[in-house]
Amino acid sequence: AALNPWDVMLCVSGTAIACENALVVAIICYSPALRTPMFVLVGSLATADLLAGLGLILNFVFQYVIRSETVSLLTVGFLVASFAASVSSLLAITVDRYLSLYNALTYYSERTVLCIHTMLAGAWGVSLCLGLLPVLGWNCLHDRSACSVVRPLTKSNVTLLSASFFLIFLIMLHLYIEICKIVCRHAHQIALQQHFLTASHYVTTKKGVSTLAIILGTFGASWLPFAIYCVVGEPDYPSVYTYATLLPATYNSMINPIIYAYRNQEIQRSMWVLLCGCFQAKVSFRSRSPSDV
């Protein structure tokens, strides 16, 4: 079959996603110091995005090399599970950031570790179930009228996925609003204790709120168009609409390592150790709290 330029762009996007996140996973696995709940969550996100990138590559290969309905179902299910795990890991990171501020005194306890592991187990379990639905029969291979804009997924399947995304997005929006309130309250209390408001307090608060807005805005801008189109689109619409909304959604997995991993000082140090071996391991770095935004 002739190459579709959109498929090529998705494959290129998948390659970039896989390379970026493979480095993050290697760094976290290589460094014993990166075993805190925050880095466990970042590792989960990087693993999910790595699998999503590999899924995009495999989907391209199998689409033009091995044309099979069974393989198509497997690759689509793999992509659904991977992207669902990525979005769920983002939600888990948001919950972790909220808990680190709301329960700052008890955050570094075994209860928090158990909570994080439970959240991740639930997120990956649900994602795996969503990915298995097309393979177990929830597909439109034998009923073309039930197809959605993402073949071979059914209209009801993508509606379920979109509804799940909207719910997660609203929960994240609510939690980030609460985080902004806590950050502003803490900055105001510190200023009152010092009996005056300094410019640094305004700058710190503004920076924190701006970072949160960028995180949530990037997530929404990447996934909202595709989620909305999955609900309102019809299978007889031109496929270019599906590609044009799906491609930006993949960019979220490309941006995640930059936002959640490469900006962290401990990951930067471990990356230098892993890639160059020329960084002094004895040099101490301040461990950033997950509440740092």
C-alpha positions as CSV (number, residue, x, y, z in Angstrom):
1,A,0.0,0.0,0.0
2,A,1.1,3.6,-0.7
3,L,2.5,5.3,2.3
4,N,0.1,7.7,4.1
5,P,2.1,10.8,5.2
6,W,0.0,10.9,8.4
7,D,1.0,7.4,9.3
8,V,4.6,8.4,8.7
9,M,4.3,11.4,11.0
10,L,2.7,9.1,13.7
11,C,5.6,6.7,13.3
12,V,8.1,9.5,13.7
13,S,6.3,10.8,16.7
14,G,6.3,7.3,18.2
15,T,10.0,7.0,17.6
16,A,10.7,10.3,19.4
17,I,8.4,9.3,22.3
18,A,10.1,5.9,22.7
19,C,13.6,7.4,22.7
20,E,12.8,10.2,25.2
21,N,11.0,7.9,27.6
22,A,13.4,5.0,27.3
23,L,16.1,7.3,28.6
24,V,14.0,8.3,31.6
25,V,13.2,4.7,32.4
26,A,16.9,3.7,32.1
27,I,17.9,6.6,34.4
28,I,15.3,5.7,37.1
29,C,16.2,1.9,36.9
30,Y,19.9,2.8,36.9
31,S,19.9,5.0,40.0
32,P,19.0,3.4,43.3
33,A,18.5,6.8,44.9
34,L,15.4,7.4,42.6
35,R,13.1,5.1,44.6
36,T,10.9,7.7,46.2
37,P,7.1,7.8,45.5
38,M,7.6,10.8,43.2
39,F,10.1,8.9,41.0
40,V,8.0,5.8,41.0
41,L,5.1,7.8,39.5
42,V,7.4,9.5,37.0
43,G,8.7,6.0,36.1
44,S,5.2,4.7,35.6
45,L,4.4,7.7,33.3
46,A,7.6,7.2,31.3
47,T,7.0,3.4,31.0
48,A,3.4,4.1,29.7
49,D,4.6,6.7,27.2
50,L,7.5,4.4,26.1
51,L,5.0,1.6,25.4
52,A,2.7,4.1,23.6
53,G,5.7,5.1,21.4
54,L,6.5,1.5,20.6
55,G,2.8,0.9,19.9
56,L,2.8,3.7,17.3
57,I,5.9,2.2,15.6
58,L,4.5,-1.4,15.6
59,N,1.2,-0.1,14.3
60,F,3.0,1.5,11.3
61,V,5.0,-1.6,10.6
62,F,2.1,-4.1,10.8
63,Q,-0.1,-1.8,8.8
64,Y,2.2,-1.8,5.8
65,V,4.0,-5.2,6.3
66,I,1.6,-7.6,8.0
67,R,-2.0,-6.8,7.1
68,S,-4.1,-8.8,9.5
69,E,-7.3,-8.2,11.4
70,T,-5.9,-10.0,14.4
71,V,-2.7,-8.0,14.4
72,S,-4.7,-4.8,14.0
73,L,-6.8,-5.6,17.0
74,L,-3.7,-6.4,19.1
75,T,-1.9,-3.2,18.1
76,V,-5.0,-1.0,18.7
77,G,-5.6,-2.6,22.1
78,F,-1.9,-2.1,22.9
79,L,-2.1,1.6,22.1
80,V,-5.4,2.0,24.0
81,A,-3.8,0.4,27.1
82,S,-0.6,2.4,26.8
83,F,-2.2,5.8,26.4
84,A,-4.8,5.0,29.1
85,A,-1.9,4.2,31.5
86,S,-0.2,7.4,30.5
87,V,-3.3,9.5,31.3
88,S,-3.9,7.6,34.5
89,S,-0.3,8.1,35.6
90,L,-0.7,11.8,35.1
91,L,-3.7,11.7,37.3
92,A,-1.7,9.8,40.0
93,I,1.1,12.4,39.8
94,T,-1.5,15.2,40.3
95,V,-3.0,13.3,43.3
96,D,0.5,12.9,44.7
97,R,1.3,16.6,44.4
98,Y,-1.9,17.4,46.1
99,L,-1.2,15.0,49.0
100,S,2.3,16.3,49.4
101,L,0.9,19.8,50.1
102,Y,-2.3,18.9,51.9
103,N,-0.7,16.3,54.2
104,A,2.8,17.6,54.2
105,L,3.6,16.3,57.8
106,T,2.6,12.7,57.0
107,Y,3.5,12.6,53.4
108,Y,6.8,10.7,53.9
109,S,5.2,7.7,55.6
110,E,4.7,4.1,54.7
111,R,1.0,4.9,54.3
112,T,1.8,7.3,51.4
113,V,4.0,4.6,49.7
114,L,1.1,2.1,50.0
115,C,-1.3,4.7,48.6
116,I,0.9,5.4,45.6
117,H,1.4,1.7,44.8
118,T,-2.3,1.1,45.1
119,M,-3.1,4.0,42.8
120,L,-0.6,2.7,40.2
121,A,-1.9,-0.9,40.4
122,G,-5.4,0.3,39.9
123,A,-4.4,2.6,37.0
124,W,-2.5,-0.1,35.1
125,G,-5.2,-2.7,35.9
126,V,-8.0,-0.4,34.4
127,S,-5.8,0.5,31.5
128,L,-5.1,-3.2,30.7
129,C,-8.9,-3.9,30.8
130,L,-9.6,-1.0,28.4
131,G,-6.9,-2.3,26.0
132,L,-8.4,-5.8,26.1
133,L,-11.9,-4.8,25.2
134,P,-11.3,-4.6,21.4
135,V,-9.4,-7.9,21.5
136,L,-12.2,-9.6,23.4
137,G,-14.8,-8.7,20.9
138,W,-15.7,-5.0,21.4
139,N,-14.8,-4.1,17.8
140,C,-16.5,-3.5,14.5
141,L,-14.7,-6.0,12.3
142,H,-18.0,-7.8,11.5
143,D,-20.3,-4.8,11.8
144,R,-19.1,-1.8,9.8
145,S,-22.1,0.3,10.9
146,A,-20.9,0.2,14.5
147,C,-17.4,1.6,13.7
148,S,-16.1,4.8,15.2
149,V,-13.7,7.3,13.7
150,V,-10.9,5.1,15.1
151,R,-11.3,1.7,13.4
152,P,-11.7,-1.0,14.5
153,L,-13.0,0.5,17.7
154,T,-16.8,0.8,18.1
155,K,-18.6,4.1,18.7
156,S,-19.6,3.0,22.2
157,N,-16.0,2.0,22.9
158,V,-14.5,5.4,22.0
159,T,-17.4,7.1,23.9
160,L,-16.4,5.2,27.0
161,L,-12.7,6.2,26.5
162,S,-13.6,9.8,25.9
163,A,-15.9,9.9,28.9
164,S,-13.1,8.5,31.1
165,F,-10.8,11.1,29.8
166,F,-13.2,14.0,30.5
167,L,-13.7,12.6,34.1
168,I,-9.9,12.5,34.6
169,F,-9.4,15.9,33.2
170,L,-12.1,17.4,35.5
171,I,-10.5,15.7,38.5
172,M,-7.1,17.0,37.6
173,L,-8.5,20.5,37.0
174,H,-10.1,20.4,40.5
175,L,-6.9,19.2,42.2
176,Y,-4.8,21.8,40.5
177,I,-7.1,24.5,41.6
178,E,-6.8,23.3,45.1
179,I,-3.1,23.1,44.8
180,C,-3.0,26.7,43.6
181,K,-5.1,27.7,46.7
182,I,-2.7,25.9,49.0
183,V,0.4,27.4,47.3
184,C,-1.1,30.9,47.6
185,R,-2.1,30.4,51.2
186,H,1.3,29.2,52.2
187,A,3.0,32.1,50.5
188,H,0.7,34.5,52.2
189,Q,1.3,32.9,55.6
190,I,5.0,33.2,55.2
191,A,4.7,36.8,54.2
192,L,2.6,37.5,57.3
193,Q,5.1,35.9,59.6
194,Q,7.7,38.2,58.2
195,H,5.3,41.1,58.6
196,F,5.5,42.3,55.1
197,L,5.0,41.2,51.5
198,T,8.1,41.0,49.5
199,A,8.4,40.8,45.7
200,S,9.9,37.4,45.9
201,H,6.7,36.0,47.4
202,Y,4.7,37.3,44.5
203,V,7.3,35.9,42.0
204,T,7.4,32.5,43.6
205,T,3.6,32.2,43.8
206,K,3.1,33.4,40.3
207,K,5.8,31.0,39.0
208,G,4.1,28.1,40.8
209,V,0.7,28.9,39.5
210,S,2.0,29.5,35.9
211,T,3.8,26.1,35.9
212,L,0.6,24.4,37.0
213,A,-1.3,26.2,34.3
214,I,1.2,25.1,31.7
215,I,1.0,21.5,32.8
216,L,-2.8,21.3,32.7
217,G,-3.0,23.5,29.5
218,T,-0.6,21.2,27.7
219,F,-2.5,18.1,28.7
220,G,-5.8,19.6,27.7
221,A,-4.6,21.1,24.4
222,S,-3.1,17.7,23.5
223,W,-6.0,15.4,24.3
224,L,-9.2,17.4,24.3
225,P,-9.6,17.8,20.5
226,F,-9.2,14.1,19.9
227,A,-11.5,13.2,22.8
228,I,-14.2,15.6,21.5
229,Y,-13.9,14.4,17.9
230,C,-14.3,10.8,19.0
231,V,-17.7,11.7,20.5
232,V,-19.0,14.0,17.7
233,G,-17.3,12.4,14.7
234,E,-18.8,9.9,12.3
235,P,-17.0,7.0,10.6
236,D,-17.8,8.3,7.2
237,Y,-15.9,11.6,7.9
238,P,-12.6,12.0,6.1
239,S,-9.8,10.2,7.9
240,V,-7.7,13.4,7.9
241,Y,-9.8,14.7,10.7
242,T,-8.9,11.7,12.9
243,Y,-5.2,12.0,12.1
244,A,-5.2,15.8,12.7
245,T,-6.6,15.4,16.2
246,L,-4.7,12.2,17.1
247,L,-1.3,13.5,16.2
248,P,-1.3,16.4,18.7
249,A,-2.5,13.9,21.3
250,T,0.7,11.9,20.9
251,Y,2.7,15.1,21.5
252,N,1.6,15.0,25.1
253,S,3.7,11.8,25.6
254,M,6.6,13.6,23.9
255,I,6.3,16.6,26.3
256,N,5.8,14.6,29.5
257,P,9.5,13.7,30.0
258,I,10.4,17.4,29.7
259,I,7.9,18.5,32.2
260,Y,8.1,15.7,34.8
261,A,11.6,14.3,34.4
262,Y,14.3,16.3,32.7
263,R,13.6,19.4,34.8
264,N,14.4,17.5,38.0
265,Q,17.9,18.0,39.4
266,E,18.4,14.4,40.6
267,I,17.4,13.0,37.2
268,Q,19.8,15.5,35.6
269,R,22.6,14.3,37.8
270,S,21.8,10.6,37.1
271,M,21.6,11.3,33.4
272,W,25.1,12.8,33.4
273,V,26.3,9.7,35.4
274,L,24.6,7.3,33.0
275,L,25.7,9.1,29.7
276,C,29.0,10.5,30.6
277,G,30.3,9.0,33.8
278,C,32.1,12.2,34.5
279,F,29.9,13.6,37.2
280,Q,31.0,13.3,40.8
281,A,28.6,11.0,42.5
282,K,29.6,12.4,45.9
283,V,28.3,15.8,45.1
284,S,25.1,16.4,47.1
285,F,21.9,17.7,45.5
286,R,18.9,19.1,47.2
287,S,16.1,16.5,46.7
288,R,13.1,18.2,45.3
289,S,9.8,17.6,46.9
290,P,6.9,16.5,44.7
291,S,5.2,19.6,45.7
292,D,7.8,21.7,43.8
293,V,6.1,22.9,40.7
